[in-house]
């Protein structure tokens, strides 16, 4: 795995015309990761709904809200 410092060295050595390409690629990676997290969150919410739909827990808005808030927090901080 490449170190942060080595990656910065490689980027710094690029001609200025290539920096925009690097920036675009970094944006692409960030967008893809965000999309993956959103898809995972939607999958977990659907799983929660399948598991608890029609039960007493389904009728508890506070529990449902807490579950969804937790999934959103995971989406915002994947280390959680």
N, C-alpha and C positions, 0 to 999 in steps of 0.2 A: 504494500500500500504506500502510495506517495505521501510524503509529509506536506503539511501546509506550507512550510517555508520553501520546499522544493517546487511546489506548484506555483507559488508566487514568483520564484525565480524564472520558471519557464514562461509564465505570462509576461513578465517584465522584458524578456528577451525577444518577444514577438514584435514585428513591425507594427506601427500604429494602426495601419489599415486592418489588421487582424483582430484588434481589441474589440471592435463591435461584434465580430463573429463570436468571440469568447463570451461576451456579455449576453448575446442572444441565446447561446447554448446554456449558460447558467440559468437564465430565465426559463428556458424550456424544461430543464431538470427540476427547478423549483415548482413550476406549474404541474408537471407530471406527478411529483411527490404529493402535492396538495390534492390533486385529483384522486390519487390512490387512497389518501386518508379519508376523503369525502366518501368514496365508494365503500371503504371499510366501515365507516360510521353508519352509512345507510344499511349495510348488511347487518350490523349489530342491532340497530333499531328494529329492523324487520324480525330478527331472531327474538328480540325481547317481546315484540308484539305477538309472535307465534306462540311463545312460551307462556305468556301471561294473559293473552287475550281471552276474555270471557271468564276470568277468575276474579276473585275478590281484589287481587292486586291490580287488575285492570281498571278497577273503579276507584283507585287511589291516585288522584291527580298529583299529589305531592311526591309519591314514589315514582310515578312515571316521569315527572319533571326532573327529579334527582337523577334518574337513570340516563335521561337524555343529556342533562348538563354534564354528567360524567363522560359520556361519549364525546361531547363537544370539547371538553377539556383534553381528552386523549388526542383528539384531532389537532388541537392547538399546540399541545406539547406531547409529541410521540414518546417521550421518555417516561411519561406517567404510566 
